[in-house]
């Protein structure tokens, strides 16, 4: 997998906009993000671009998270300084959650979906409490995450939609699409546990792609944990290919 640096930088920026943190502090071109400790993406350093000019940038980062009772965490991507990962490893930061950034052409993805009339997909401009509760329940997350998701979803500024795919009136899956600068971010794709392995994820991705196409997007991208082999396989069948990657470096609380 070879990374196009310009594309990597663009997609990292768009993905950050599609998942806005509750608090954000700039440090040169980097952003320090915190959102009640919910999700690494919203509670990590967006380390895209050169190192900050100040010599004490590591102290600034670690103080930022310590004041919020959070472990310092960096999102290290192909657009981060090449030396950053080794520096963090030497400091004791643990490497977790290796992810692919995958892209697809809109036409390739939609053409590969055999839409099933048993399923209907509804879109809303905002995620209401019921959508968030269902999302948390389908993912088996702690209810305490509701506060963070309420902020993240409501704070997304680019054009967005929250999908609910149903069968016979029952919600069987959820997903989110965010469109900015001709690209559509697909995220929060989850199928109800009792309805998995029925192809609903494919129906959902196809519906999200159709909404994105109708709202001006020509390209699709998503982020997926590399170890999630089942999801990676499905996305590849829908025309997605890995174009870059990132992972997190998190400071153990004993440091």
Secondary structure as the mmCIF struct_conf table of DSSP 4:
data_model
#
loop_
_struct_conf.conf_type_id
_struct_conf.id
_struct_conf.beg_label_comp_id
_struct_conf.beg_label_asym_id
_struct_conf.beg_label_seq_id
_struct_conf.end_label_comp_id
_struct_conf.end_label_asym_id
_struct_conf.end_label_seq_id
HELX_RH_AL_P HELX_RH_AL_P1 UNK A 5 UNK A 17
TURN_TY1_P TURN_TY1_P1 UNK A 18 UNK A 19
BEND BEND1 UNK A 22 UNK A 22
STRN STRN1 UNK A 23 UNK A 27
TURN_TY1_P TURN_TY1_P2 UNK A 28 UNK A 29
STRN STRN2 UNK A 30 UNK A 34
BEND BEND2 UNK A 35 UNK A 35
TURN_TY1_P TURN_TY1_P3 UNK A 36 UNK A 37
BEND BEND3 UNK A 40 UNK A 40
HELX_RH_3T_P HELX_RH_3T_P1 UNK A 41 UNK A 43
BEND BEND4 UNK A 44 UNK A 44
STRN STRN3 UNK A 45 UNK A 46
STRN STRN4 UNK A 49 UNK A 49
BEND BEND5 UNK A 50 UNK A 50
HELX_LH_PP_P HELX_LH_PP_P1 UNK A 51 UNK A 52
BEND BEND6 UNK A 53 UNK A 54
TURN_TY1_P TURN_TY1_P4 UNK A 55 UNK A 56
HELX_RH_AL_P HELX_RH_AL_P2 UNK A 57 UNK A 66
TURN_TY1_P TURN_TY1_P5 UNK A 67 UNK A 69
STRN STRN5 UNK A 73 UNK A 77
TURN_TY1_P TURN_TY1_P6 UNK A 78 UNK A 79
STRN STRN6 UNK A 80 UNK A 80
TURN_TY1_P TURN_TY1_P7 UNK A 82 UNK A 83
HELX_RH_AL_P HELX_RH_AL_P3 UNK A 84 UNK A 90
TURN_TY1_P TURN_TY1_P8 UNK A 91 UNK A 92
STRN STRN7 UNK A 93 UNK A 105
HELX_RH_AL_P HELX_RH_AL_P4 UNK A 106 UNK A 111
TURN_TY1_P TURN_TY1_P9 UNK A 112 UNK A 112
TURN_TY1_P TURN_TY1_P10 UNK A 117 UNK A 118
STRN STRN8 UNK A 119 UNK A 124
BEND BEND7 UNK A 125 UNK A 126
HELX_RH_AL_P HELX_RH_AL_P5 UNK A 129 UNK A 139
TURN_TY1_P TURN_TY1_P11 UNK A 140 UNK A 140
HELX_RH_3T_P HELX_RH_3T_P2 UNK A 143 UNK A 145
HELX_RH_AL_P HELX_RH_AL_P6 UNK A 146 UNK A 155
BEND BEND8 UNK A 158 UNK A 158
STRN STRN9 UNK A 159 UNK A 167
TURN_TY1_P TURN_TY1_P12 UNK A 168 UNK A 169
STRN STRN10 UNK A 170 UNK A 180
TURN_TY1_P TURN_TY1_P13 UNK A 181 UNK A 182
STRN STRN11 UNK A 183 UNK A 191
HELX_RH_3T_P HELX_RH_3T_P3 UNK A 193 UNK A 195
TURN_TY1_P TURN_TY1_P14 UNK A 196 UNK A 197
BEND BEND9 UNK A 198 UNK A 199
HELX_RH_AL_P HELX_RH_AL_P7 UNK A 200 UNK A 214
TURN_TY1_P TURN_TY1_P15 UNK A 215 UNK A 216
STRN STRN12 UNK A 219 UNK A 225
TURN_TY1_P TURN_TY1_P16 UNK A 226 UNK A 227
HELX_RH_AL_P HELX_RH_AL_P8 UNK A 229 UNK A 237
TURN_TY1_P TURN_TY1_P17 UNK A 238 UNK A 239
STRN STRN13 UNK A 241 UNK A 251
TURN_TY1_P TURN_TY1_P18 UNK A 253 UNK A 254
#
